[in-house]
Amino acid sequence: MNMNEGLAKMGAIGSKVRNVGIFLVILGALSVWAPQLSGKMLAVIIGVLLILGGVGRTMFSWIAPSWGSALLRAAVGVLTVVAGVYMLMQPEVGSRALAIVLMIYLFADGITSLIVALKMPPVVSGGGWMLLGSLASIALGILMWMQWPASGELAVGVLIGIKLMLDGISLIGLGVAAKAVAD
């Protein structure tokens, strides 16, 4: 299946893809507008998820085939809960740790999006936006790495916001292109 066939199949949901893109642009703008708040909120959300995952892991450690394995699983579960509590108690430190993960994510996402964008036929209007978004993602990851550790706390909110806006613009272009190919 070539890219035009894929876009034609996606044409039926092209307007939904465009609407998701608009939603991402709005979320990204809010994140850029309040980067410290969005960075800390993300750290808190991840902290809560770590606590829930750690509690679940600890509760079900008894399923392990041996006592040693059960104790190890329980210890990892407790460690996960401790990490989650720490992120809740120290969201600034958590957002700095997230900044490191974000650097790696932006670079890896940019490379994979670049590969997809380069495979798109030139007639697809969303391909140019995807190419721009992938190059911006790579550049943001590199810039963040060059500014580390100063880029820590604010970078999470600003860069996630920029990335959300670029992904939103990419989805808007892709949704419009899919709708045009389907019509």
N, C-alpha and C positions, 0 to 999 in steps of 0.2 A: 504494500500500500504506500503510495507516494503522499507528499504533504498536502496536495490539493484534495485528494480523496479523504484524508483525515479532516481537513477543514470543512469539506462538504458534509461529512457525518456530524461534525460539531456544529454545523450551521443552525440546527434546530435549537440549540441552547446558546447560540451566539449572544443573544441579548442578556442572558443570565451571566455569561462570562464577563460581558461588558459591565454589568451591574456590580459584580464582585470586584472588578477593577476599580470602579468608582468608590466603593466602600473602602478598599485598601488605600486609595489616594487620601481619603478623608482621615482614616486612622493614622496614616503616615504624617499628615500635616499636624494632627494633634500631638503626635510623639515629638516632632521637631519643635513645636510650640512650647512644650513643657518637658525637655529632655531629662532633667533630674527626676521629676516625678515619674515619668514613664520607665526610666531605668530602674528606679527603686521598686516600682510596682511589679515589674517583670521579675526582679529578684525575690519579692515577696510571693508571687504566684509560684515560682519554681520552688521556693522554700516549702510552701504548703503541699505541692505535689511530691516533693521528696519525703515529707513527713508521712503522707498517706501511703506512698509506695513502701517506705520503710516499715510502717506498721503492718501492712499487708504481707510483706516479705517475712517479717518476724513471726506473725501469726501462723503462716503456712510453712514455717521451717520444719515442722514436725513430720512433713511428708517425705523428707529425705530418707534415703535407704539405710543410713547408719547414724549413730549418735554423733560421731565426729563431723559428718556432713551437716547434720541438723544444727549443731552448735556453730559451725562456720556460717551457715546461712542466717542463723539468728544474729550472729555478731555483725554480719554485713547489713542486716535489716536495722539493727540498733545504730550502727554507724550512719546509715542513710537518714534515720530520724534525727540524729545529732547534727548532721550536715544541714538538714532542713530547718531545724530550730536555730542553728547559727545564722542561716541566711535570713530568717525572720528577725532575729535580734540585731544583726549587723548588715542591713541591706546595702550599705555603701561598699563593704568588702565583697559582698555577693555580686554587686554590679560590676566591680573590677574584675572578678573572676569570670563573669559573663562576657566581659570585654575581650578576654583572651579567646573564649569559645567563639565569640562573634567574629574576631579576626579570621579564624580558621574557616568558619562558615562562609563568610563573604567571599573569600578567595575560592573555596571549593565550589560554591554556588555559581560564581562568575565563570569559572572554567567550564562547568557542565552546561550552563546556559549559552555560553559562547559556541560550544560544539553544536547544540541544537539550532542556534541561530544561523550558523554557517551552513547547515544542511537544508535550511528553508529555501525554496525557490525565490528568485528575485521579485516575482509578481505578488508575493504575499506582503501586504503592507505592515503587518505586525512583526515581521522578521527584522526590520530596521530598528524598531523599538526594543525588541528582545536583544539585538546586538548591542545597542546603546546601554541597556540595563546590565548586560553581562560585563561590559567593559567598565561601567561605573562601579559594579560590585567588586571587581578585581582591584580597581583603583582605590576604593574605600578601604578594602582590607589592607592594602599596602600602606596607605596613608596612616591608618590606625596603628600598624606595626611600627612605622617610623616615629610616631609620637608617643609610644608606650613608655612609661606608665601614665604620663600626663593625660592621655586620651581616655583613661578608664571610666570614670563615673558618668560624664556627660556623653561620651561617645556611644554608649549603649542606646540611649534615647534618640540621639540625633541620627546615628547611622541606621538604626532599625527604622526610624521614620523615613529617611531618604530611601532606604531599600523598599519599604512598603509602597511609597509613592511611585517608584520606578516599576515595581512589579504591577501595581495598579494600572499605570499607563500602558505597560506591555499587554496586560489582559484586556484593556479597553481596545487597543489596536487589534489584538487577536480576535476578540469578539466581533468587532466591526468587519474584519476580513472574513471570518467564518460566515457571518450573516450574508455578506456580499457574494461569496462563492455559492452559498446555498440558494440564493435568489436567482 
